Amino acid sequence: GMILAPLLTFFLNGWMLGWASAPYDPNWERQFPRRAALMALAGPASNLFLMILSGGLIRLGIFLGWFSFDPAANLLSALYNLNLIQAEPNTLWAGVAMILTIFFLLNTILFLFNLIPLPPLDGASVIMLFMSGKTARRYLDMIHGSFLGVFGILIAWIAFRSIFLTLIIPILNILFIGI
């Protein structure tokens, strides 16, 4: 998930997909499904925090005049070219603008992708917050020990482009509101 999958997906599709996982005890998850759901929410929550932090730094840089934003620019084109915000070329601020854009975009992608409610993504566990303990245990029995994880990652990989393109413009509109 950390080496082979990103390399394969990069050479086959032009972008990378990879993953990492932390060790956990499935018996603990069965015993405490709500706690497991909250634990699964920690990753996307940290990505949301980092997305908001980098967005705040982008806004601060625009306010202080370090960066500029062209409201007439095509936001999707700017994202793909990693020039969401601009700074004076060949300066420290140009590098900072690029890093903040990448940081914002990467954490937005990770936040949205990991909340897709398909195993093995975190969103598949987060939905247990809305289930009774008995239902959550039956749900865990269904998703563990099956090929749903493989199918889930394939479906998420295919569907994510549509999900991302649907949600990124409203997110960017919030980021640049009032500018």
Rosetta blueprint (number, residue, H / E / L):
1 G L
2 M L
3 I L
4 L H
5 A H
6 P H
7 L H
8 L H
9 T H
10 F H
11 F H
12 L H
13 N H
14 G L
15 W L
16 M L
17 L L
18 G L
19 W L
20 A L
21 S L
22 A L
23 P L
24 Y L
25 D L
26 P H
27 N H
28 W H
29 E H
30 R H
31 Q H
32 F L
33 P H
34 R H
35 R H
36 A H
37 A H
38 L H
39 M H
40 A H
41 L H
42 A H
43 G H
44 P H
45 A H
46 S H
47 N H
48 L H
49 F H
50 L H
51 M H
52 I H
53 L H
54 S H
55 G H
56 G H
57 L H
58 I H
59 R H
60 L H
61 G H
62 I H
63 F H
64 L L
65 G L
66 W L
67 F L
68 S E
69 F L
70 D L
71 P L
72 A L
73 A L
74 N L
75 L H
76 L H
77 S H
78 A H
79 L H
80 Y H
81 N L
82 L L
83 N L
84 L L
85 I L
86 Q E
87 A L
88 E L
89 P L
90 N L
91 T L
92 L H
93 W H
94 A H
95 G H
96 V H
97 A H
98 M H
99 I H
100 L H
101 T H
102 I H
103 F H
104 F H
105 L H
106 L H
107 N H
108 T H
109 I H
110 L H
111 F H
112 L H
113 F H
114 N H
115 L L
116 I L
117 P L
118 L L
119 P L
120 P L
121 L L
122 D H
123 G H
124 A H
125 S H
126 V H
127 I H
128 M H
129 L H
130 F H
131 M L
132 S L
133 G H
134 K H
135 T H
136 A H
137 R H
138 R H
139 Y H
140 L H
141 D H
142 M H
143 I H
144 H L
145 G L
146 S L
147 F L
148 L H
149 G H
150 V H
151 F H
152 G H
153 I H
154 L H
155 I H
156 A H
157 W H
158 I H
159 A H
160 F H
161 R H
162 S H
163 I H
164 F H
165 L H
166 T H
167 L H
168 I H
169 I H
170 P H
171 I H
172 L H
173 N H
174 I H
175 L H
176 F L
177 I L
178 G L
179 I L
